Amino acid sequence: MRQTVLHAPRDLRVEVRPRPVIQQPTDAVIRTVATCVCGSDLWDYRGINDIAEPTPGGHEYIGIVEETGGDVTTIKPGQLVVGSFFASDNTCPNCANGYQTSCVHREFVGGAQAEYVRVPLADGTLVHVPGDVTEEYIPSLLACSDVMGTGWYAARAAEVKPGDTVAVVGDGAVGLCAVIAAKELGAGRIIAMSRHEPRQNLAREFGATDIVAERGEQGAARIKELTGGIGADAVLECVGTPDSLQQALHSTRPGGNIGFVGVPHGVSVDGEELFFSHVALRGGPAPVRAYLPHLIQLVLDGRINPGKVFDLELPLEQAAEGYRAMDERRAIKTLLRP
């Protein structure tokens, strides 16, 4: 089968590799209908994360079940399924508490930019998409496998409530999906922080009421200005840099909440500053599996359309161009067709 493989910074190739097989009785193998490039893939692509050896890329997928192990009971061959980037049994105490990405048996699902993907713990990881699904829904269902679920978690972690003023730091796919989540959870005002016009326009389409182009302390000051000097009730941090978290902290009102879902790189928090801010922090790898059934239904009901974050679609063979386009900010998110 064909699969993307990162050999070195900005050296991404599509190679022929062995098709995955059932390794454990709880596995499933799916035939990929669509996959994509994630913003977090760019940390490796840019050389910010070290790559010790050639590494298959991607962790977002939607596909048709081809084969299941002998212990798989709820997922059946022929079903269209969406899964999370972490496999989970969905039964352990951490899963029961809604944190499947901390499952005691969790396993990362990588190598999804390929024609086939092996998914461990299939019954706990994959969600069957019901009914006859037409092509128009595929991008949005694919988005649910990570960026929409991660944006949703940012809003849930920040405890967004009806009527809240919410600020979103980051205008990538996750930040834009966080705007969708804030609107769906009833936020009264949604401030998207973005300086790129196409992303600003999409943020408005998704429900943003205000756009702030300033960054850093200027951005935080602008949020304070828009909120009568107080700050936002909830801030959704979707980048993962020291500057973005600092901007989020300084944009939040005393007693407010930050949901941080950008994978941290070089981030540290001053304990004394946090103590006196009265701001609460919650984040981590999004427990996408917890939200998948609800998000899938929202897509099928036409309530949300996160697939619009895919502004570039390419065949798998051209994955390197998809990475380049995102790296150079010519694309928000690239969808790949195997």
C-alpha positions as CSV (number, residue, x, y, z in Angstrom):
1,M,0.0,0.0,0.0
2,R,1.0,3.6,-0.4
3,Q,1.9,5.6,2.8
4,T,3.6,8.9,3.7
5,V,6.9,8.6,5.4
6,L,8.9,11.5,6.9
7,H,12.7,10.9,6.5
8,A,14.0,14.2,7.7
9,P,12.8,17.8,8.2
10,R,10.8,18.7,5.1
11,D,11.6,15.4,3.4
12,L,8.3,13.7,3.1
13,R,7.8,10.8,0.7
14,V,5.0,8.5,-0.4
15,E,6.3,5.0,-0.4
16,V,5.0,1.5,-0.9
17,R,4.9,-0.3,2.5
18,P,3.4,-3.5,3.7
19,R,-0.4,-3.4,4.2
20,P,-1.2,-3.7,8.0
21,V,-2.6,-6.9,9.3
22,I,-4.5,-8.0,12.4
23,Q,-1.9,-8.3,15.2
24,Q,-4.2,-8.6,18.2
25,P,-7.7,-10.1,18.5
26,T,-9.0,-6.6,19.4
27,D,-7.6,-5.0,16.2
28,A,-9.4,-3.8,13.1
29,V,-7.9,-2.9,9.7
30,I,-9.8,-0.2,7.8
31,R,-9.5,0.9,4.2
32,T,-9.0,4.7,4.3
33,V,-11.6,6.8,2.6
34,A,-9.9,10.1,3.5
35,T,-7.1,11.3,5.7
36,C,-5.3,14.6,6.2
37,V,-2.4,16.6,7.5
38,C,-2.6,17.9,11.0
39,G,-1.0,21.1,12.4
40,S,0.8,18.9,14.9
41,D,2.3,16.9,12.0
42,L,4.2,20.1,11.2
43,W,6.2,20.0,14.4
44,D,7.9,16.9,13.1
45,Y,8.0,18.2,9.5
46,R,9.7,21.4,10.5
47,G,12.3,19.5,12.6
48,I,11.1,21.0,15.9
49,N,10.5,17.4,17.1
50,D,13.3,15.0,16.5
51,I,12.8,12.1,14.1
52,A,15.1,9.2,14.9
53,E,14.1,7.1,11.9
54,P,11.8,7.3,8.8
55,T,8.3,7.6,10.3
56,P,4.9,7.1,8.8
57,G,2.7,10.2,9.0
58,G,-0.8,11.1,10.0
59,H,-3.3,10.2,12.8
60,E,-6.7,11.3,11.4
61,Y,-8.8,8.9,9.4
62,I,-12.2,7.8,8.2
63,G,-12.7,4.5,6.4
64,I,-14.4,1.2,5.7
65,V,-13.7,-1.7,8.0
66,E,-12.0,-4.5,6.0
67,E,-11.2,-7.0,8.7
68,T,-11.6,-7.4,12.5
69,G,-9.9,-9.6,15.1
70,G,-11.6,-12.4,16.8
71,D,-12.5,-10.4,20.0
72,V,-14.1,-7.5,18.2
73,T,-17.8,-7.6,18.6
74,T,-19.4,-4.2,17.9
75,I,-17.4,-3.1,14.9
76,K,-18.2,-5.0,11.7
77,P,-16.6,-5.3,8.3
78,G,-18.2,-3.0,5.7
79,Q,-19.0,-0.3,8.2
80,L,-17.9,3.3,7.7
81,V,-16.1,4.3,10.9
82,V,-14.3,7.3,12.4
83,G,-11.8,6.9,15.2
84,S,-9.5,8.8,17.6
85,F,-5.8,9.3,17.3
86,F,-5.4,7.3,20.6
87,A,-6.9,3.8,20.8
88,S,-8.8,3.2,24.0
89,D,-10.7,0.3,25.5
90,N,-13.5,2.8,26.5
91,T,-14.1,0.7,29.6
92,C,-11.3,1.5,32.1
93,P,-11.9,4.1,34.9
94,N,-10.2,6.9,33.0
95,C,-12.4,6.2,29.9
96,A,-15.5,6.0,32.1
97,N,-14.5,9.5,33.5
98,G,-14.4,10.8,29.9
99,Y,-10.6,10.8,29.4
100,Q,-10.1,8.1,26.8
101,T,-6.7,9.7,25.8
102,S,-5.6,8.6,29.3
103,C,-6.9,5.1,28.9
104,V,-4.8,2.6,30.9
105,H,-4.4,0.6,27.6
106,R,-4.1,3.6,25.3
107,E,-2.0,3.2,22.1
108,F,-1.3,5.9,19.6
109,V,-2.8,5.4,16.1
110,G,-0.2,6.6,13.7
111,G,0.5,6.1,10.0
112,A,-3.0,7.1,9.0
113,Q,-1.8,8.9,5.8
114,A,-2.1,5.6,4.0
115,E,-4.5,3.3,2.1
116,Y,-5.0,1.1,5.1
117,V,-4.7,1.6,8.8
118,R,-4.6,-0.8,11.7
119,V,-6.7,0.4,14.7
120,P,-6.0,-1.3,18.0
121,L,-8.9,-1.7,20.6
122,A,-11.3,-1.4,17.7
123,D,-14.5,-1.7,19.8
124,G,-13.5,1.1,22.1
125,T,-11.8,3.3,19.5
126,L,-14.0,3.3,16.4
127,V,-17.5,4.7,16.0
128,H,-19.8,3.5,13.3
129,V,-21.3,6.2,11.2
130,P,-24.9,5.2,10.7
131,G,-27.0,5.3,7.5
132,D,-26.0,5.9,3.9
133,V,-23.5,8.7,4.1
134,T,-23.0,10.8,1.0
135,E,-19.7,12.2,-0.1
136,E,-20.5,15.7,1.1
137,Y,-20.2,14.6,4.7
138,I,-16.8,12.9,4.5
139,P,-14.7,16.0,5.2
140,S,-16.7,17.0,8.2
141,L,-16.7,13.5,9.6
142,L,-12.9,13.3,9.0
143,A,-12.5,16.5,11.0
144,C,-14.3,14.9,13.9
145,S,-11.4,12.4,14.2
146,D,-9.2,15.2,15.6
147,V,-9.5,18.9,15.0
148,M,-13.3,19.1,15.7
149,G,-13.0,16.9,18.7
150,T,-10.0,18.9,19.9
151,G,-11.7,22.2,19.4
152,W,-14.7,20.8,21.3
153,Y,-12.5,19.7,24.2
154,A,-11.0,23.2,24.4
155,A,-14.5,24.6,24.9
156,R,-15.5,21.9,27.4
157,A,-12.2,22.2,29.3
158,A,-12.8,25.9,29.6
159,E,-16.4,25.2,30.8
160,V,-18.0,27.4,28.1
161,K,-21.6,28.2,29.2
162,P,-24.5,29.8,27.4
163,G,-24.0,33.6,27.2
164,D,-20.3,33.5,27.9
165,T,-17.7,35.7,26.2
166,V,-15.1,33.3,24.7
167,A,-11.8,34.2,23.1
168,V,-10.0,31.7,20.8
169,V,-6.2,31.9,20.5
170,G,-5.1,30.3,17.2
171,D,-6.7,30.4,13.8
172,G,-5.6,27.0,12.5
173,A,-8.1,24.2,12.0
174,V,-8.3,23.5,15.8
175,G,-8.9,27.1,16.6
176,L,-11.6,27.4,13.9
177,C,-13.3,24.3,15.2
178,A,-13.1,25.7,18.7
179,V,-15.2,28.6,17.4
180,I,-17.8,26.1,16.2
181,A,-17.7,24.4,19.6
182,A,-18.1,27.7,21.5
183,K,-21.1,28.6,19.4
184,E,-22.7,25.2,19.7
185,L,-22.3,25.4,23.5
186,G,-24.1,28.7,23.6
187,A,-21.4,31.4,23.9
188,G,-22.9,34.8,23.5
189,R,-19.8,36.4,22.1
190,I,-16.9,34.7,20.4
191,I,-13.7,36.6,19.8
192,A,-11.4,35.0,17.2
193,M,-7.8,36.1,17.3
194,S,-6.5,36.0,13.7
195,R,-4.6,38.2,11.3
196,H,-5.2,36.2,8.2
197,E,-8.3,37.3,6.2
198,P,-9.4,33.9,4.8
199,R,-9.3,32.5,8.3
200,Q,-11.0,35.5,9.7
201,N,-13.8,35.0,7.2
202,L,-14.2,31.3,8.1
203,A,-14.2,32.2,11.8
204,R,-17.1,34.6,11.2
205,E,-18.9,31.9,9.2
206,F,-18.4,29.5,12.1
207,G,-19.9,32.0,14.6
208,A,-17.2,34.5,15.6
209,T,-18.7,37.9,16.5
210,D,-15.4,39.8,16.8
211,I,-11.9,39.5,15.2
212,V,-8.8,40.6,17.0
213,A,-5.7,40.8,14.8
214,E,-3.2,41.9,17.5
215,R,-1.0,39.3,19.2
216,G,0.8,39.0,22.5
217,E,0.2,41.7,25.1
218,Q,-1.4,43.9,22.5
219,G,-3.9,41.1,21.7
220,A,-4.6,40.6,25.4
221,A,-5.1,44.3,25.9
222,R,-7.6,44.3,23.0
223,I,-9.5,41.5,24.6
224,K,-9.7,43.5,27.8
225,E,-10.8,46.6,25.9
226,L,-13.6,44.6,24.3
227,T,-14.8,43.2,27.6
228,G,-14.9,46.4,29.7
229,G,-11.4,45.9,31.1
230,I,-12.2,42.5,32.7
231,G,-11.3,39.8,30.2
232,A,-13.1,36.8,28.6
233,D,-15.0,34.2,30.6
234,A,-13.3,31.4,28.7
235,V,-10.2,31.4,26.5
236,L,-9.5,28.5,24.2
237,E,-5.7,28.1,23.5
238,C,-5.1,26.2,20.3
239,V,-1.5,26.8,19.5
240,G,0.9,25.5,22.1
241,T,3.7,28.1,22.2
242,P,4.8,30.2,25.2
243,D,3.4,33.4,23.6
244,S,0.0,31.8,22.9
245,L,-0.5,30.5,26.5
246,Q,0.7,33.8,27.9
247,Q,-1.7,35.7,25.6
248,A,-4.5,33.3,26.8
249,L,-3.7,33.8,30.5
250,H,-3.7,37.6,30.1
251,S,-7.0,37.6,28.2
252,T,-9.0,35.7,30.8
253,R,-11.0,37.4,33.5
254,P,-10.3,36.5,37.2
255,G,-12.3,33.3,37.9
256,G,-12.4,32.5,34.2
257,N,-11.1,29.3,32.5
258,I,-8.5,28.4,29.9
259,G,-8.9,25.2,27.8
260,F,-5.5,24.6,26.3
261,V,-5.2,22.0,23.6
262,G,-2.2,23.2,21.5
263,V,0.6,20.6,22.1
264,P,3.0,22.6,24.3
265,H,6.5,23.3,23.0
266,G,8.7,25.2,25.4
267,V,5.8,26.3,27.5
268,S,6.1,27.1,31.2
269,V,3.7,28.8,33.6
270,D,4.7,31.2,36.3
271,G,3.1,29.7,39.4
272,E,2.9,33.1,41.3
273,E,1.3,34.8,38.3
274,L,-1.2,32.0,37.9
275,F,-2.0,32.0,41.7
276,F,-2.9,35.7,41.7
277,S,-4.8,35.6,38.4
278,H,-7.6,33.4,39.8
279,V,-7.6,31.7,36.3
280,A,-8.2,27.9,36.0
281,L,-6.3,25.8,33.5
282,R,-7.3,22.5,32.0
283,G,-6.1,20.8,28.9
284,G,-4.2,17.9,27.4
285,P,-4.7,15.5,24.5
286,A,-8.4,15.8,23.6
287,P,-10.5,12.7,24.5
288,V,-12.0,12.7,21.0
289,R,-13.6,9.3,21.5
290,A,-15.8,10.8,24.3
291,Y,-17.3,13.3,21.8
292,L,-17.4,11.3,18.6
293,P,-21.0,10.0,18.7
294,H,-22.3,13.5,19.5
295,L,-20.2,15.3,16.9
296,I,-21.0,12.7,14.2
297,Q,-24.7,13.3,14.8
298,L,-24.2,17.1,14.7
299,V,-22.6,16.7,11.3
300,L,-25.2,14.3,9.9
301,D,-28.0,16.7,11.2
302,G,-26.4,19.6,9.4
303,R,-25.8,21.6,12.6
304,I,-22.0,21.9,12.1
305,N,-19.8,21.7,9.0
306,P,-16.1,21.6,10.3
307,G,-15.1,20.1,6.9
308,K,-14.8,23.7,5.7
309,V,-11.4,23.9,7.4
310,F,-10.1,21.7,4.5
311,D,-9.2,24.4,1.9
312,L,-6.9,22.1,-0.1
313,E,-7.6,18.6,-1.3
314,L,-5.0,16.4,-3.0
315,P,-4.4,12.8,-3.8
316,L,-2.2,10.9,-1.4
317,E,0.7,10.9,-3.9
318,Q,0.9,14.7,-3.6
319,A,1.0,14.7,0.2
320,A,4.4,16.5,0.2
321,E,2.7,19.5,-1.4
322,G,-0.1,19.4,1.2
323,Y,2.5,19.6,3.9
324,R,4.3,22.5,2.2
325,A,1.1,24.4,1.7
326,M,0.3,24.2,5.4
327,D,3.9,24.9,6.4
328,E,3.9,28.1,4.3
329,R,0.3,29.0,5.5
330,R,-1.0,28.7,2.0
331,A,-3.6,26.2,3.3
332,I,-5.4,25.9,6.6
333,K,-5.6,22.1,6.4
334,T,-5.0,19.5,3.6
335,L,-7.3,16.6,3.0
336,L,-5.7,13.6,1.3
337,R,-7.5,11.0,-0.8
338,P,-5.8,7.6,-0.9
